[in-house]
């Protein structure tokens, strides 16, 4: 995991560039946590007290990208890429029979679409109304940074338990 190819956010950018670059940085961090692992390793429940896997985090990220940017912000009629629940857990976390390539393809596609949705807004202060709540693009971008940062912390622990690799 020493080959850090992430683009670090500018320390002097405006708000929009800061938020979008921090979100892309967090996306790249998740990719870095998964880099170089086999499908079996990506599916490994590496922490005995948790059912989380790196592949489950990738699939969850794809679902969250789709949900927030396409469903909430862009008002598209989309369904979860892995619908339903398995034993009370969202289906994206059930990776036993998951296709690793498909998961990464869906995630990358959702990131591309999310960037396009966000770039269509003139201002971070532009809002959408979703189920009676008004939210700005600024809020959605900030929420997504938080979502990735939290799960990248999980990814740190998973990766270290899988092969000992540590790093940001």
CORSUL-V954898 format. One line per field, one symbol per residue. ss: DSSP state (H for helix, E for strand, C for the rest). phi: phi as a letter, one per 20 degrees, with the letter a starting at -180 (. if undefined). burial: 1 if it has 24 or more other C-alpha atoms within 12 Angstrom, else 0. A space follows every 10 residues. Layout:
ss = ???
phi = ???
burial = ???
This chain:
ss = CCCCCCCCCC CCCCHHHHHH HHHHHHHHHH HHHHCCCCHH HHHCCCCCCC CCCHHHHHHH HHHHHHHHHH HHHCCCCCCC CCCCEECCEE HHHCCCCCCH HHHHHHHHHH HHHHHHHHHC CCCCCCEEEE CCEEEEHHHH HHHHHHHHHH HHHHHHHHHH HHHCCCCC
phi = .fefdfefff ecffgfffff ffffffffff fffefnefgf ffefeedgec efcfffffff gfffgfffee fffeleecdg fcfncclmdg gfeedgdfef ffgfffffff ffffffffff efbfefccdc lndebeggff ffffffgfff ffffggffff ffcnfcqf
burial = 0000000000 0000011011 1111111111 1111101010 1111110000 1111111111 1111111111 1111000001 1100000000 1111100101 0011011101 1011101100 0001000100 0000011111 1111101110 1111111110 01000001
